[in-house]
Amino acid sequence: MALDELKSAIPDFAKDLKLNLGSVIGNSELPQQQLWGTVLACAIASRSPKVLRELEPEAKANLSAEAYTAAKSAAAIMAMNNVFYRTRHLLSDPEYGNLRAGLRMNVIGKPGVEKVDFELWSLAVSAINGCGQCLDSHEQVLRKAGVDRETVQEAVKIASVIQAVGVTLDAEGVLAE
């Protein structure tokens, strides 16, 4: 199992990450599609080759072809949107918020899976990429759709652990060179 291999690669000083990785994936109450779509989108967003290599095969095995593609689409579109909207939010001139974005985002309207699943994956990627405006937007859509706060928090926990594992393993790889 790739998850076990990833956990075994985590150094002893980051034991909490090892335990948390097993917990947020192994003990998740999310439905399989939401769980593994979140895992895949976050593994991509983490930018860690090791994390993506280890988690992608299991995600692919647990997702339909449509959900697999949609999770990758969520990571891709949010990579763009998080930079764009975070920048507009951080600029002190509020007039940027009144300008037309002019960026194609068709996949958000037709993701190929349930809208709630895609929104959850987009929220998790936005947590990794640190876009408060996108976090708020996706959280509001999820809450209006009846998704509870615990589900939103679970996606954020998955994102935070996957990101931390990626940072740790990539740093250890560099230090070992």
C-alpha positions in Angstrom: 0.0 0.0 0.0 1.4 3.4 -1.0 0.1 5.1 2.0 2.1 2.8 4.3 5.2 3.5 2.2 4.6 7.2 2.5 4.2 7.0 6.2 7.3 4.9 6.6 9.3 7.6 4.7 8.3 10.3 7.3 11.2 10.8 9.7 10.9 10.2 13.4 11.0 13.9 14.3 7.8 14.3 12.4 6.0 11.3 14.0 2.9 13.5 14.5 2.6 13.8 10.7 2.8 10.1 10.3 0.1 9.5 12.8 -2.1 12.3 11.4 -1.6 11.0 7.8 -2.9 7.6 8.8 -5.7 9.2 10.7 -7.0 11.7 8.2 -7.0 9.2 5.4 -7.5 5.9 7.2 -10.2 7.0 9.6 -12.0 9.5 7.5 -15.7 9.6 7.5 -15.9 11.2 4.1 -17.4 9.1 1.3 -14.7 7.4 -0.8 -15.1 9.8 -3.7 -14.8 12.9 -1.5 -11.9 11.5 0.5 -9.8 10.3 -2.5 -10.6 13.3 -4.6 -9.5 15.5 -1.7 -6.3 13.4 -1.3 -5.5 13.6 -5.0 -6.2 17.3 -5.4 -4.1 18.1 -2.3 -1.3 15.8 -3.4 -1.1 17.7 -6.6 -1.4 21.1 -4.8 1.4 20.1 -2.4 3.9 20.2 -5.3 5.7 17.3 -3.7 6.7 14.6 -6.3 7.1 12.0 -3.5 3.6 12.6 -2.1 2.0 12.6 -5.5 3.8 9.5 -6.6 2.8 7.6 -3.5 -0.9 8.8 -3.2 -2.0 9.0 -6.8 -2.2 5.2 -7.5 -4.5 4.6 -4.5 -6.6 7.7 -5.4 -6.9 6.5 -8.9 -8.0 3.0 -7.7 -10.7 4.5 -5.5 -12.1 7.1 -7.9 -14.1 6.7 -11.1 -12.4 8.0 -14.2 -14.6 11.1 -14.1 -13.8 11.8 -10.4 -10.1 11.3 -11.0 -10.2 13.8 -13.8 -12.3 16.2 -11.8 -10.0 16.1 -8.8 -7.0 16.9 -11.1 -9.2 19.7 -12.6 -9.9 21.1 -9.2 -6.1 21.3 -8.4 -5.4 22.9 -11.8 -8.1 25.6 -11.8 -7.5 26.5 -8.1 -3.7 26.8 -8.9 -4.8 29.7 -11.2 -7.7 31.1 -9.2 -5.9 31.1 -5.8 -3.1 33.2 -7.2 -5.5 35.6 -9.0 -8.1 36.1 -6.2 -5.5 36.1 -3.4 -3.6 38.9 -5.3 -6.8 40.9 -5.9 -7.6 40.6 -2.2 -4.1 41.6 -1.1 -3.7 44.6 -3.3 -4.6 47.7 -1.3 -6.5 49.2 -4.3 -10.1 47.9 -4.0 -10.8 48.8 -7.7 -9.1 45.6 -8.8 -12.1 43.7 -7.3 -14.4 45.6 -9.7 -12.4 44.5 -12.8 -13.6 41.6 -14.9 -11.4 38.5 -14.3 -11.4 37.5 -18.0 -10.2 34.0 -17.1 -11.9 30.8 -18.2 -13.2 28.7 -15.4 -15.7 26.5 -17.2 -14.8 23.4 -15.2 -16.3 24.9 -12.0 -19.7 25.0 -13.6 -19.4 21.5 -15.2 -16.8 19.5 -13.2 -18.1 16.1 -14.3 -18.9 15.1 -10.7 -21.3 16.2 -8.0 -20.8 20.0 -7.4 -20.4 19.5 -3.7 -17.4 17.1 -4.2 -15.7 19.5 -6.6 -16.3 22.4 -4.2 -14.8 20.4 -1.3 -11.7 19.6 -3.4 -11.4 23.3 -4.4 -11.7 24.4 -0.8 -8.9 21.9 0.3 -6.6 23.1 -2.5 -7.4 26.8 -1.6 -6.3 26.0 2.0 -2.9 24.8 0.7 -2.5 27.8 -1.5 -3.6 30.2 1.1 -6.4 32.1 -0.7 -8.8 33.4 1.9 -11.3 34.7 -0.7 -11.5 31.3 -2.4 -11.8 29.6 1.0 -14.7 31.8 1.9 -16.4 31.4 -1.4 -16.2 27.5 -1.5 -17.1 27.2 2.1 -20.3 29.3 1.6 -21.3 27.2 -1.4 -20.7 24.0 0.6 -22.7 25.3 3.6 -25.6 26.4 1.3 -25.6 22.9 -0.1 -26.0 21.4 3.4 -22.5 20.3 4.0 -21.7 20.5 7.7 -18.7 22.3 9.3 -17.1 18.9 10.3 -16.9 17.9 6.7 -15.4 21.2 5.7 -12.9 20.9 8.5 -12.1 17.3 7.6 -11.1 18.4 4.1 -8.9 21.1 5.5 -7.3 18.6 7.9 -6.4 16.4 4.9 -5.0 19.4 3.1 -2.9 20.5 6.0 -1.4 17.0 6.7 -0.7 16.3 3.0 1.0 19.7 2.7 3.1 19.2 5.8 4.1 15.7 4.7 5.2 17.0 1.3 7.2 19.9 2.9 8.9 17.5 5.3 9.8 14.8 2.8 11.0 17.3 0.2 13.2 19.0 2.7 14.6 15.7 3.9 15.4 14.8 0.3 17.3 18.0 -0.2 19.2 17.6 3.0 20.2 14.0 2.1 21.8 15.2 -1.2 
